[in-house]
Amino acid sequence: MVRKTRVLTGGLYFGEGPRWRDGRLWFSDFYAHAVKSVSLAGDLRTEFEIDDQPSGLGWRPDGSMLIVSMTKRRLLRRDLDGKISVHADLGHIATFHCNDMVVDAAGGAYVGNFGFDLDAEMAARGAPSVIAEHPTAKLAYVTPDGEARVVADDMHFPNGPVITPDGKTLIVGESLAAALTAFDIGPDGSLSNRRVWASTQPSLPDGICLDAEGAIWIANPIAPECVRIGEGGKVLETIETDGQPCFACMLGGDDGKTLFMMVAGGSDHEEAAREMVGRILVAQVDVPHAGRP
């Protein structure tokens, strides 16, 4: 089956961290230094700006918002009155830029980081060499009161994370391992029983989202596609993303069956910051969203 896609909006530098909330898709636009939102009607607006590149987004139970500050390696909190403050410093954990995040039901947050300067290594050695050999990264957990600690190490570029509806399992895309990795979640946010949930070869998982049948959509940053994968690695469906690589995805809309796909010309920071060629594509799918994105 070939899904029809349409352009919801364009004019972005590089969209990441999409989250559906209150009738709008919220997301980060890296090089605009802004968190933006858009409705299904396509009305794009800037919600607020920060003095860094924003990435992962999420909300605490009190309605305050958490925002990953990439290059400063911090987690910011935006209160209901719009005031933005530092919620946690991640500089002692992250060895390069911080990236994606998922917020649990208690307001704790799992935050990944690159682990190394990906663009510099790609330019120096090329993609095959970097994928085959690279420094690993630590996954951070930030408690609801802002204390940060390491909950997993030796992660191969931990990227898009999701939490299952029962709150018991965290699944993380390890981009440079071409795998989705699962952990059991403890009462204090600790992780155990690390295991491969699925190999994603030949795709690499960037942003991901979980659906109500337990399958995961992955954005593939090395190809123009978004891929639905079942536990164990079976490819269930592939949606082409109109010639541009896909870097993040999210299920939302009124019935949870709208798949939002964040696409751009590439991920190299100099190229991506030069032109606003990023877009958001949408497609209607059969199975709605589930779990915590």
MIDOSE-1310 file (N, C-alpha, C; in nm, 2 decimals, decimal comma, always signed):
residues 293
mvrk	+0,08/-0,12/+0,00/+0,00/+0,00/+0,00/+0,09/+0,12/+0,00; +0,06/+0,22/-0,09/+0,13/+0,34/-0,09/+0,05/+0,45/-0,02; +0,11/+0,51/+0,08/+0,04/+0,62/+0,16/+0,06/+0,75/+0,08; -0,05/+0,83/+0,08/-0,04/+0,96/+0,03/+0,02/+1,05/+0,14
trvl	+0,11/+1,14/+0,10/+0,16/+1,24/+0,19/+0,13/+1,38/+0,14; +0,13/+1,47/+0,23/+0,12/+1,61/+0,19/+0,21/+1,70/+0,27; +0,24/+1,81/+0,22/+0,33/+1,90/+0,30/+0,24/+1,98/+0,39; +0,26/+1,97/+0,52/+0,18/+2,05/+0,62/+0,24/+2,19/+0,63
tggl	+0,37/+2,20/+0,63/+0,43/+2,34/+0,63/+0,58/+2,32/+0,59; +0,63/+2,43/+0,54/+0,77/+2,44/+0,50/+0,84/+2,56/+0,57; +0,95/+2,61/+0,52/+1,01/+2,72/+0,57/+1,08/+2,70/+0,71; +1,13/+2,58/+0,73/+1,20/+2,54/+0,85/+1,35/+2,52/+0,82
yfge	+1,43/+2,54/+0,92/+1,57/+2,50/+0,90/+1,58/+2,35/+0,92; +1,55/+2,31/+1,05/+1,57/+2,16/+1,08/+1,48/+2,13/+1,19; +1,37/+2,07/+1,16/+1,27/+2,03/+1,27/+1,30/+1,90/+1,34; +1,29/+1,91/+1,47/+1,32/+1,79/+1,55/+1,22/+1,79/+1,67
gprw	+1,22/+1,68/+1,75/+1,15/+1,67/+1,87/+1,00/+1,69/+1,87; +0,93/+1,64/+1,76/+0,79/+1,67/+1,75/+0,71/+1,61/+1,86; +0,61/+1,68/+1,91/+0,52/+1,63/+2,01/+0,38/+1,69/+1,99; +0,27/+1,60/+1,99/+0,14/+1,65/+1,97/+0,08/+1,69/+2,10
rdgr	+0,02/+1,81/+2,11/-0,04/+1,85/+2,24/-0,14/+1,96/+2,21; -0,26/+1,95/+2,26/-0,36/+2,05/+2,26/-0,39/+2,10/+2,12; -0,40/+2,00/+2,02/-0,44/+2,03/+1,89/-0,34/+2,09/+1,80; -0,21/+2,08/+1,84/-0,10/+2,13/+1,76/+0,02/+2,04/+1,78
lwfs	+0,10/+2,04/+1,67/+0,23/+1,97/+1,67/+0,34/+2,07/+1,72; +0,40/+2,05/+1,83/+0,51/+2,13/+1,88/+0,64/+2,07/+1,84; +0,74/+2,15/+1,81/+0,86/+2,09/+1,76/+0,97/+2,20/+1,78; +1,10/+2,15/+1,77/+1,21/+2,24/+1,78/+1,26/+2,27/+1,63
dfya	+1,30/+2,39/+1,61/+1,36/+2,43/+1,48/+1,51/+2,47/+1,52; +1,60/+2,38/+1,50/+1,74/+2,39/+1,56/+1,80/+2,53/+1,53; +1,81/+2,57/+1,40/+1,89/+2,69/+1,37/+1,81/+2,82/+1,37; +1,68/+2,81/+1,40/+1,60/+2,93/+1,43/+1,61/+2,95/+1,58
havk	+1,67/+2,86/+1,65/+1,68/+2,87/+1,80/+1,54/+2,89/+1,86; +1,44/+2,82/+1,80/+1,30/+2,84/+1,84/+1,22/+2,71/+1,86; +1,13/+2,71/+1,95/+1,02/+2,61/+1,96/+0,90/+2,66/+1,89; +0,85/+2,58/+1,79/+0,74/+2,63/+1,71/+0,62/+2,53/+1,72
svsl	+0,51/+2,57/+1,67/+0,40/+2,47/+1,66/+0,32/+2,50/+1,53; +0,24/+2,39/+1,50/+0,16/+2,40/+1,37/+0,04/+2,32/+1,39; -0,08/+2,37/+1,34/-0,20/+2,29/+1,35/-0,21/+2,21/+1,22; -0,31/+2,12/+1,22/-0,34/+2,04/+1,10/-0,38/+2,13/+0,98
agdl	-0,42/+2,25/+1,01/-0,45/+2,35/+0,90/-0,33/+2,41/+0,84; -0,21/+2,39/+0,91/-0,09/+2,44/+0,85/-0,05/+2,58/+0,90; -0,11/+2,63/+1,01/-0,08/+2,77/+1,06/+0,04/+2,75/+1,15; +0,15/+2,79/+1,10/+0,28/+2,78/+1,17/+0,30/+2,90/+1,26
rtef	+0,35/+2,88/+1,39/+0,38/+2,99/+1,47/+0,50/+2,96/+1,56; +0,57/+3,06/+1,59/+0,69/+3,05/+1,69/+0,63/+3,07/+1,83; +0,65/+2,97/+1,91/+0,60/+2,97/+2,05/+0,70/+3,05/+2,14; +0,83/+3,03/+2,13/+0,93/+3,10/+2,20/+1,07/+3,07/+2,15
eidd	+1,16/+3,15/+2,18/+1,30/+3,13/+2,14/+1,39/+3,10/+2,26; +1,50/+3,04/+2,24/+1,60/+3,02/+2,35/+1,74/+3,06/+2,29; +1,84/+3,08/+2,38/+1,97/+3,12/+2,34/+2,06/+3,00/+2,30; +2,00/+2,90/+2,24/+2,08/+2,78/+2,20/+1,99/+2,71/+2,10
qpsg	+2,04/+2,60/+2,05/+1,96/+2,51/+1,97/+1,87/+2,42/+2,06; +1,74/+2,43/+2,04/+1,65/+2,34/+2,12/+1,64/+2,20/+2,05; +1,62/+2,10/+2,12/+1,60/+1,97/+2,06/+1,48/+1,90/+2,13; +1,50/+1,80/+2,21/+1,39/+1,72/+2,27/+1,29/+1,81/+2,35
lgwr	+1,16/+1,78/+2,34/+1,06/+1,85/+2,41/+0,97/+1,75/+2,49; +0,91/+1,81/+2,60/+0,82/+1,73/+2,68/+0,75/+1,81/+2,79; +0,65/+1,76/+2,85/+0,58/+1,83/+2,95/+0,57/+1,75/+3,08; +0,58/+1,83/+3,19/+0,57/+1,77/+3,33/+0,42/+1,77/+3,37
pdgs	+0,39/+1,69/+3,47/+0,25/+1,68/+3,51/+0,18/+1,82/+3,54; +0,26/+1,92/+3,59/+0,20/+2,05/+3,62/+0,18/+2,14/+3,50; +0,21/+2,09/+3,38/+0,20/+2,16/+3,26/+0,32/+2,24/+3,22; +0,42/+2,25/+3,30/+0,54/+2,32/+3,26/+0,61/+2,23/+3,16
mliv	+0,70/+2,29/+3,08/+0,76/+2,23/+2,96/+0,91/+2,21/+2,98; +0,96/+2,10/+2,94/+1,10/+2,08/+2,94/+1,16/+2,08/+2,80; +1,27/+2,15/+2,78/+1,33/+2,17/+2,65/+1,48/+2,14/+2,66; +1,53/+2,05/+2,57/+1,67/+2,02/+2,57/+1,75/+2,14/+2,50
smtk	+1,85/+2,19/+2,57/+1,94/+2,29/+2,52/+2,06/+2,22/+2,47; +2,08/+2,21/+2,34/+2,17/+2,12/+2,28/+2,32/+2,15/+2,32; +2,37/+2,26/+2,27/+2,51/+2,28/+2,28/+2,56/+2,32/+2,42; +2,47/+2,38/+2,50/+2,50/+2,41/+2,64/+2,48/+2,29/+2,73
rrll	+2,43/+2,18/+2,68/+2,41/+2,06/+2,75/+2,33/+2,08/+2,88; +2,22/+2,14/+2,86/+2,13/+2,16/+2,97/+1,99/+2,12/+2,94; +1,91/+2,10/+3,05/+1,77/+2,08/+3,03/+1,70/+2,20/+3,09; +1,62/+2,27/+3,01/+1,55/+2,39/+3,05/+1,41/+2,36/+3,09
rrdl	+1,35/+2,45/+3,18/+1,21/+2,43/+3,22/+1,14/+2,57/+3,19; +1,03/+2,56/+3,12/+0,95/+2,67/+3,09/+0,82/+2,66/+3,17; +0,80/+2,75/+3,27/+0,69/+2,75/+3,36/+0,56/+2,80/+3,29; +0,45/+2,79/+3,35/+0,32/+2,83/+3,29/+0,32/+2,98/+3,26
dgki	+0,39/+3,06/+3,34/+0,40/+3,20/+3,31/+0,49/+3,24/+3,20; +0,56/+3,14/+3,14/+0,65/+3,16/+3,03/+0,80/+3,18/+3,07; +0,82/+3,18/+3,20/+0,96/+3,20/+3,25/+1,04/+3,07/+3,22; +1,16/+3,09/+3,16/+1,25/+2,98/+3,13/+1,37/+2,98/+3,22
svha	+1,40/+2,87/+3,28/+1,51/+2,85/+3,37/+1,58/+2,72/+3,35; +1,70/+2,71/+3,41/+1,78/+2,58/+3,39/+1,72/+2,48/+3,49; +1,67/+2,37/+3,44/+1,62/+2,26/+3,52/+1,73/+2,17/+3,57; +1,82/+2,14/+3,48/+1,93/+2,05/+3,51/+2,05/+2,08/+3,42
dlgh	+2,17/+2,07/+3,47/+2,29/+2,07/+3,39/+2,34/+1,93/+3,36; +2,36/+1,91/+3,23/+2,40/+1,77/+3,18/+2,55/+1,77/+3,14; +2,62/+1,87/+3,16/+2,76/+1,88/+3,11/+2,85/+1,78/+3,17; +2,82/+1,72/+3,29/+2,90/+1,62/+3,35/+2,87/+1,48/+3,29
iatf	+2,76/+1,47/+3,21/+2,72/+1,34/+3,16/+2,74/+1,34/+3,00; +2,69/+1,44/+2,94/+2,70/+1,45/+2,79/+2,84/+1,49/+2,74; +2,89/+1,41/+2,65/+3,03/+1,43/+2,60/+3,02/+1,51/+2,47; +2,90/+1,54/+2,42/+2,89/+1,63/+2,31/+2,74/+1,68/+2,31
hcnd	+2,69/+1,74/+2,21/+2,56/+1,80/+2,21/+2,45/+1,70/+2,27; +2,36/+1,75/+2,35/+2,24/+1,67/+2,39/+2,14/+1,67/+2,27; +2,05/+1,57/+2,27/+1,96/+1,57/+2,16/+1,82/+1,53/+2,21; +1,77/+1,41/+2,18/+1,63/+1,38/+2,20/+1,60/+1,35/+2,35
mvvd	+1,47/+1,34/+2,38/+1,43/+1,32/+2,52/+1,28/+1,27/+2,52; +1,25/+1,19/+2,63/+1,12/+1,16/+2,66/+1,09/+1,19/+2,81; +0,98/+1,24/+2,84/+0,94/+1,27/+2,98/+0,84/+1,17/+3,03; +0,87/+1,12/+3,15/+0,78/+1,01/+3,20/+0,66/+1,08/+3,28
aagg	+0,57/+0,99/+3,33/+0,45/+1,04/+3,39/+0,47/+1,12/+3,51; +0,59/+1,10/+3,58/+0,62/+1,17/+3,70/+0,69/+1,30/+3,67; +0,73/+1,33/+3,55/+0,80/+1,45/+3,52/+0,95/+1,43/+3,51; +1,00/+1,30/+3,52/+1,14/+1,27/+3,50/+1,17/+1,27/+3,35
ayvg	+1,29/+1,28/+3,31/+1,33/+1,29/+3,17/+1,45/+1,21/+3,14; +1,44/+1,13/+3,03/+1,56/+1,06/+2,97/+1,61/+1,14/+2,86; +1,74/+1,17/+2,86/+1,80/+1,26/+2,76/+1,92/+1,20/+2,70; +1,93/+1,20/+2,57/+2,05/+1,14/+2,50/+2,14/+1,25/+2,46
nfgf	+2,26/+1,21/+2,41/+2,36/+1,30/+2,35/+2,44/+1,23/+2,25; +2,50/+1,31/+2,16/+2,58/+1,26/+2,05/+2,69/+1,17/+2,09; +2,76/+1,21/+2,20/+2,88/+1,13/+2,24/+3,01/+1,18/+2,18; +3,00/+1,25/+2,06/+3,12/+1,30/+1,99/+3,07/+1,39/+1,88
dlda	+3,17/+1,46/+1,82/+3,14/+1,56/+1,71/+3,11/+1,48/+1,59; +2,98/+1,45/+1,56/+2,95/+1,37/+1,45/+2,98/+1,43/+1,32; +2,95/+1,56/+1,30/+2,98/+1,62/+1,17/+3,13/+1,62/+1,14; +3,21/+1,65/+1,24/+3,35/+1,65/+1,21/+3,41/+1,52/+1,18
emaa	+3,36/+1,42/+1,24/+3,41/+1,28/+1,21/+3,36/+1,23/+1,08; +3,23/+1,27/+1,05/+3,18/+1,23/+0,91/+3,26/+1,29/+0,80; +3,30/+1,42/+0,82/+3,38/+1,49/+0,72/+3,52/+1,43/+0,71; +3,57/+1,39/+0,82/+3,71/+1,34/+0,82/+3,72/+1,19/+0,77
rgap	+3,62/+1,11/+0,81/+3,63/+0,97/+0,79/+3,53/+0,91/+0,70; +3,41/+0,98/+0,68/+3,30/+0,92/+0,60/+3,21/+0,84/+0,69; +3,09/+0,82/+0,64/+2,98/+0,75/+0,72/+3,02/+0,61/+0,75; +3,06/+0,53/+0,65/+3,09/+0,39/+0,69/+3,19/+0,37/+0,80
svia	+3,29/+0,45/+0,80/+3,39/+0,44/+0,90/+3,34/+0,48/+1,04; +3,26/+0,59/+1,04/+3,20/+0,64/+1,17/+3,10/+0,54/+1,22; +3,02/+0,48/+1,14/+2,92/+0,39/+1,19/+2,99/+0,26/+1,25; +3,10/+0,22/+1,18/+3,18/+0,11/+1,23/+3,25/+0,13/+1,36
ehpt	+3,30/+0,25/+1,37/+3,39/+0,28/+1,49/+3,36/+0,42/+1,54; +3,32/+0,44/+1,66/+3,29/+0,57/+1,72/+3,28/+0,57/+1,87; +3,30/+0,68/+1,94/+3,29/+0,68/+2,08/+3,14/+0,66/+2,12; +3,12/+0,60/+2,23/+2,98/+0,58/+2,28/+2,94/+0,69/+2,37
akla	+2,81/+0,69/+2,41/+2,76/+0,80/+2,49/+2,68/+0,74/+2,61; +2,66/+0,83/+2,71/+2,58/+0,79/+2,83/+2,44/+0,85/+2,82; +2,34/+0,77/+2,86/+2,20/+0,82/+2,87/+2,18/+0,88/+3,01; +2,12/+1,00/+3,01/+2,09/+1,06/+3,14/+1,95/+1,05/+3,18
yvtp	+1,92/+1,04/+3,31/+1,79/+1,05/+3,36/+1,79/+1,17/+3,46; +1,70/+1,27/+3,43/+1,68/+1,38/+3,52/+1,55/+1,36/+3,60; +1,57/+1,36/+3,73/+1,45/+1,34/+3,82/+1,36/+1,45/+3,81; +1,23/+1,44/+3,86/+1,14/+1,55/+3,86/+1,19/+1,68/+3,93
dgea	+1,28/+1,66/+4,03/+1,33/+1,78/+4,09/+1,46/+1,83/+4,04; +1,50/+1,77/+3,92/+1,62/+1,83/+3,85/+1,75/+1,77/+3,88; +1,76/+1,65/+3,94/+1,89/+1,59/+3,97/+1,92/+1,49/+3,85; +2,04/+1,51/+3,79/+2,07/+1,43/+3,67/+2,17/+1,32/+3,71
rvva	+2,15/+1,20/+3,65/+2,24/+1,09/+3,67/+2,25/+1,00/+3,55; +2,35/+0,92/+3,54/+2,37/+0,83/+3,43/+2,28/+0,70/+3,46; +2,20/+0,66/+3,36/+2,13/+0,54/+3,37/+2,16/+0,43/+3,27; +2,24/+0,46/+3,17/+2,29/+0,36/+3,08/+2,42/+0,42/+3,01
ddmh	+2,51/+0,34/+2,99/+2,63/+0,38/+2,91/+2,66/+0,30/+2,79; +2,77/+0,32/+2,72/+2,80/+0,25/+2,60/+2,69/+0,25/+2,50; +2,62/+0,37/+2,49/+2,51/+0,38/+2,39/+2,57/+0,44/+2,26; +2,52/+0,38/+2,15/+2,57/+0,42/+2,02/+2,48/+0,53/+1,96
fpng	+2,51/+0,65/+2,01/+2,43/+0,77/+1,96/+2,28/+0,75/+2,00; +2,25/+0,75/+2,13/+2,11/+0,74/+2,18/+2,03/+0,85/+2,12; +1,92/+0,82/+2,05/+1,84/+0,92/+1,99/+1,69/+0,90/+2,03; +1,60/+0,89/+1,94/+1,46/+0,90/+1,98/+1,42/+0,80/+2,09
pvit	+1,36/+0,84/+2,20/+1,31/+0,75/+2,30/+1,16/+0,75/+2,31; +1,10/+0,63/+2,35/+0,96/+0,63/+2,39/+0,94/+0,54/+2,51; +0,83/+0,57/+2,58/+0,80/+0,49/+2,70/+0,66/+0,42/+2,67; +0,65/+0,29/+2,70/+0,53/+0,21/+2,67/+0,42/+0,26/+2,76
pdgk	+0,29/+0,23/+2,72/+0,18/+0,28/+2,79/+0,17/+0,24/+2,94; +0,23/+0,13/+2,98/+0,23/+0,08/+3,12/+0,34/+0,15/+3,20; +0,42/+0,23/+3,13/+0,53/+0,30/+3,20/+0,65/+0,21/+3,24; +0,65/+0,08/+3,20/+0,75/-0,01/+3,24/+0,87/-0,03/+3,15
tliv	+0,86/+0,02/+3,03/+0,97/-0,01/+2,93/+1,00/+0,12/+2,86; +1,14/+0,15/+2,85/+1,19/+0,25/+2,77/+1,25/+0,19/+2,65; +1,22/+0,24/+2,53/+1,29/+0,20/+2,40/+1,36/+0,32/+2,34; +1,48/+0,30/+2,31/+1,57/+0,41/+2,26/+1,62/+0,37/+2,12
gesl	+1,62/+0,46/+2,03/+1,69/+0,44/+1,90/+1,84/+0,46/+1,91; +1,92/+0,36/+1,89/+2,06/+0,38/+1,89/+2,10/+0,39/+1,74; +2,12/+0,52/+1,70/+2,13/+0,55/+1,56/+2,25/+0,48/+1,49; +2,36/+0,48/+1,56/+2,48/+0,42/+1,50/+2,50/+0,27/+1,52
aaal	+2,40/+0,21/+1,59/+2,40/+0,06/+1,60/+2,29/+0,01/+1,51; +2,21/+0,09/+1,45/+2,10/+0,05/+1,36/+2,01/-0,04/+1,44; +1,97/+0,00/+1,56/+1,89/-0,08/+1,65/+1,80/+0,00/+1,74; +1,69/-0,06/+1,78/+1,61/-0,01/+1,89/+1,63/-0,09/+2,01
tafd	+1,67/-0,03/+2,12/+1,72/-0,09/+2,24/+1,62/-0,07/+2,35; +1,58/-0,18/+2,42/+1,48/-0,17/+2,53/+1,54/-0,19/+2,67; +1,48/-0,12/+2,77/+1,52/-0,14/+2,91/+1,39/-0,15/+2,99; +1,40/-0,22/+3,10/+1,30/-0,21/+3,21/+1,32/-0,09/+3,29
igpd	+1,21/-0,02/+3,33/+1,22/+0,10/+3,40/+1,19/+0,07/+3,55; +1,28/+0,11/+3,64/+1,26/+0,09/+3,78/+1,18/+0,21/+3,84; +1,13/+0,19/+3,97/+1,05/+0,30/+4,03/+1,11/+0,43/+4,04; +1,25/+0,43/+4,05/+1,32/+0,56/+4,06/+1,38/+0,61/+3,93
gsls	+1,33/+0,55/+3,82/+1,38/+0,59/+3,68/+1,50/+0,51/+3,64; +1,56/+0,42/+3,72/+1,67/+0,34/+3,68/+1,63/+0,24/+3,57; +1,73/+0,20/+3,50/+1,71/+0,11/+3,39/+1,78/-0,02/+3,41; +1,72/-0,13/+3,36/+1,78/-0,26/+3,37/+1,74/-0,35/+3,26
nrrv	+1,80/-0,47/+3,25/+1,76/-0,57/+3,15/+1,77/-0,51/+3,01; +1,88/-0,46/+2,97/+1,90/-0,40/+2,84/+1,90/-0,51/+2,74; +1,83/-0,49/+2,63/+1,81/-0,59/+2,52/+1,78/-0,52/+2,39; +1,81/-0,59/+2,28/+1,78/-0,54/+2,15/+1,63/-0,57/+2,12
wast	+1,55/-0,46/+2,10/+1,41/-0,47/+2,07/+1,39/-0,51/+1,93; +1,47/-0,45/+1,84/+1,47/-0,47/+1,70/+1,60/-0,42/+1,63; +1,65/-0,49/+1,54/+1,74/-0,44/+1,44/+1,67/-0,36/+1,34; +1,72/-0,24/+1,30/+1,66/-0,16/+1,20/+1,73/-0,16/+1,06
qpsl	+1,83/-0,25/+1,05/+1,91/-0,25/+0,93/+1,82/-0,27/+0,81; +1,85/-0,20/+0,69/+1,96/-0,10/+0,67/+1,93/+0,04/+0,71; +1,81/+0,06/+0,77/+1,78/+0,20/+0,82/+1,85/+0,23/+0,95; +1,87/+0,36/+0,98/+1,92/+0,40/+1,11/+1,80/+0,48/+1,18
pdgi	+1,78/+0,45/+1,30/+1,67/+0,52/+1,37/+1,71/+0,65/+1,43; +1,64/+0,76/+1,39/+1,66/+0,89/+1,45/+1,54/+0,91/+1,54; +1,45/+1,00/+1,52/+1,33/+1,01/+1,60/+1,24/+0,89/+1,58; +1,16/+0,86/+1,68/+1,08/+0,74/+1,68/+0,94/+0,77/+1,75
clda	+0,84/+0,69/+1,72/+0,71/+0,70/+1,79/+0,65/+0,56/+1,80; +0,57/+0,54/+1,90/+0,51/+0,41/+1,93/+0,36/+0,41/+1,89; +0,31/+0,30/+1,84/+0,17/+0,30/+1,81/+0,10/+0,20/+1,90; -0,04/+0,19/+1,89/-0,12/+0,11/+1,98/-0,11/-0,04/+1,95
egai	-0,05/-0,08/+1,84/-0,02/-0,22/+1,82/+0,12/-0,26/+1,87; +0,19/-0,17/+1,93/+0,32/-0,20/+1,98/+0,43/-0,19/+1,88; +0,40/-0,14/+1,76/+0,50/-0,12/+1,65/+0,56/+0,02/+1,67; +0,68/+0,04/+1,61/+0,75/+0,17/+1,62/+0,78/+0,22/+1,48
wian	+0,74/+0,35/+1,46/+0,78/+0,42/+1,34/+0,91/+0,48/+1,37; +1,01/+0,47/+1,27/+1,14/+0,53/+1,29/+1,16/+0,62/+1,17; +1,22/+0,74/+1,20/+1,26/+0,83/+1,09/+1,40/+0,79/+1,05; +1,43/+0,77/+0,92/+1,56/+0,73/+0,87/+1,64/+0,84/+0,82
piap	+1,74/+0,89/+0,89/+1,81/+1,01/+0,85/+1,91/+0,98/+0,73; +1,92/+0,86/+0,68/+2,01/+0,83/+0,57/+1,93/+0,80/+0,44; +1,80/+0,81/+0,45/+1,71/+0,78/+0,33/+1,58/+0,86/+0,34; +1,52/+0,88/+0,23/+1,39/+0,96/+0,23/+1,27/+0,87/+0,27
ecvr	+1,26/+0,83/+0,40/+1,16/+0,73/+0,44/+1,14/+0,73/+0,59; +1,02/+0,69/+0,62/+0,98/+0,67/+0,76/+0,93/+0,52/+0,76; +0,98/+0,44/+0,85/+0,96/+0,30/+0,85/+0,89/+0,25/+0,98; +0,79/+0,17/+0,96/+0,72/+0,10/+1,07/+0,78/-0,03/+1,10
igeg	+0,82/-0,06/+1,22/+0,90/-0,18/+1,25/+0,83/-0,25/+1,37; +0,82/-0,38/+1,36/+0,77/-0,46/+1,48/+0,88/-0,51/+1,56; +0,84/-0,55/+1,69/+0,94/-0,61/+1,78/+1,01/-0,73/+1,71; +1,14/-0,73/+1,71/+1,21/-0,84/+1,64/+1,27/-0,79/+1,51
gkvl	+1,22/-0,68/+1,45/+1,28/-0,62/+1,34/+1,20/-0,63/+1,21; +1,08/-0,69/+1,21/+1,01/-0,70/+1,08/+0,96/-0,57/+1,03; +0,99/-0,53/+0,91/+0,94/-0,41/+0,85/+0,80/-0,43/+0,81; +0,71/-0,35/+0,87/+0,57/-0,36/+0,85/+0,52/-0,26/+0,74
etie	+0,58/-0,15/+0,73/+0,54/-0,05/+0,63/+0,65/+0,05/+0,61; +0,66/+0,11/+0,49/+0,75/+0,22/+0,46/+0,68/+0,33/+0,39; +0,70/+0,45/+0,43/+0,64/+0,57/+0,37/+0,75/+0,65/+0,31; +0,75/+0,68/+0,18/+0,85/+0,77/+0,12/+0,83/+0,91/+0,16
tdgq	+0,94/+0,98/+0,18/+0,93/+1,12/+0,23/+0,97/+1,22/+0,13; +0,93/+1,20/+0,00/+0,93/+1,31/-0,10/+1,08/+1,36/-0,12; +1,17/+1,27/-0,12/+1,31/+1,30/-0,16/+1,40/+1,35/-0,06; +1,35/+1,39/+0,06/+1,43/+1,44/+0,17/+1,44/+1,33/+0,28
pcfa	+1,56/+1,32/+0,34/+1,57/+1,23/+0,46/+1,48/+1,27/+0,57; +1,44/+1,17/+0,65/+1,35/+1,20/+0,76/+1,42/+1,19/+0,89; +1,40/+1,29/+0,98/+1,48/+1,30/+1,10/+1,40/+1,28/+1,23; +1,27/+1,29/+1,22/+1,19/+1,27/+1,33/+1,05/+1,24/+1,29
cmlg	+0,97/+1,18/+1,37/+0,83/+1,15/+1,34/+0,75/+1,14/+1,47; +0,62/+1,16/+1,45/+0,52/+1,16/+1,57/+0,38/+1,13/+1,52; +0,31/+1,05/+1,59/+0,17/+1,03/+1,57/+0,09/+1,13/+1,65; -0,02/+1,18/+1,59/-0,10/+1,28/+1,65/-0,23/+1,30/+1,58
gddg	-0,28/+1,42/+1,59/-0,41/+1,45/+1,53/-0,52/+1,41/+1,62; -0,65/+1,44/+1,59/-0,76/+1,42/+1,68/-0,77/+1,27/+1,71; -0,74/+1,18/+1,62/-0,76/+1,04/+1,65/-0,63/+0,97/+1,66; -0,52/+1,04/+1,66/-0,38/+0,98/+1,68/-0,33/+0,91/+1,56
ktlf	-0,40/+0,92/+1,45/-0,36/+0,85/+1,33/-0,29/+0,93/+1,22; -0,26/+1,06/+1,25/-0,18/+1,14/+1,16/-0,03/+1,12/+1,19; +0,04/+1,08/+1,10/+0,19/+1,06/+1,11/+0,26/+1,19/+1,06; +0,32/+1,26/+1,15/+0,40/+1,38/+1,11/+0,55/+1,34/+1,09
mmva	+0,60/+1,38/+0,98/+0,74/+1,34/+0,94/+0,82/+1,47/+0,92; +0,93/+1,49/+1,00/+1,01/+1,60/+0,99/+1,13/+1,57/+0,89; +1,13/+1,65/+0,78/+1,23/+1,62/+0,67/+1,32/+1,75/+0,65; +1,44/+1,73/+0,60/+1,53/+1,84/+0,57/+1,62/+1,79/+0,46
ggsd	+1,70/+1,88/+0,41/+1,80/+1,85/+0,31/+1,91/+1,76/+0,35; +1,95/+1,77/+0,48/+2,06/+1,69/+0,54/+2,08/+1,74/+0,68; +2,17/+1,67/+0,75/+2,19/+1,70/+0,90/+2,32/+1,78/+0,92; +2,41/+1,79/+0,82/+2,53/+1,87/+0,85/+2,49/+2,01/+0,90
heea	+2,55/+2,05/+1,01/+2,50/+2,18/+1,07/+2,52/+2,30/+0,99; +2,63/+2,31/+0,91/+2,65/+2,43/+0,83/+2,55/+2,43/+0,71; +2,53/+2,32/+0,65/+2,43/+2,32/+0,54/+2,29/+2,34/+0,59; +2,25/+2,28/+0,70/+2,12/+2,29/+0,75/+2,08/+2,43/+0,80
arem	+2,19/+2,50/+0,85/+2,16/+2,64/+0,90/+2,16/+2,74/+0,78; +2,20/+2,70/+0,66/+2,21/+2,80/+0,55/+2,08/+2,83/+0,49; +1,99/+2,73/+0,47/+1,87/+2,75/+0,40/+1,75/+2,69/+0,47; +1,64/+2,75/+0,46/+1,52/+2,70/+0,53/+1,44/+2,61/+0,43
vgri	+1,50/+2,49/+0,41/+1,44/+2,39/+0,32/+1,37/+2,28/+0,40; +1,37/+2,28/+0,53/+1,30/+2,18/+0,61/+1,15/+2,19/+0,60; +1,08/+2,08/+0,61/+0,94/+2,07/+0,59/+0,88/+1,97/+0,69; +0,75/+1,97/+0,71/+0,68/+1,87/+0,78/+0,58/+1,80/+0,68
lvaq	+0,59/+1,68/+0,66/+0,50/+1,60/+0,58/+0,40/+1,52/+0,67; +0,28/+1,50/+0,63/+0,18/+1,42/+0,70/+0,12/+1,31/+0,61; +0,09/+1,20/+0,68/+0,02/+1,09/+0,62/-0,08/+1,03/+0,72; -0,19/+0,98/+0,67/-0,29/+0,92/+0,75/-0,25/+0,77/+0,76
vdvp	-0,24/+0,71/+0,88/-0,21/+0,57/+0,90/-0,32/+0,50/+0,97; -0,31/+0,37/+0,99/-0,42/+0,29/+1,04/-0,43/+0,27/+1,19; -0,31/+0,29/+1,25/-0,30/+0,26/+1,40/-0,26/+0,38/+1,47; -0,33/+0,42/+1,58/-0,30/+0,55/+1,65/-0,18/+0,54/+1,74
hagr	-0,15/+0,65/+1,79/-0,04/+0,67/+1,89/-0,07/+0,60/+2,01; +0,04/+0,56/+2,08/+0,04/+0,50/+2,21/+0,16/+0,54/+2,29; +0,15/+0,52/+2,43/+0,26/+0,55/+2,51/+0,30/+0,69/+2,52; +0,42/+0,71/+2,59/+0,47/+0,85/+2,60/+0,57/+0,87/+2,50
p	+0,56/+0,97/+2,41/+0,65/+0,99/+2,30/+0,79/+1,04/+2,34
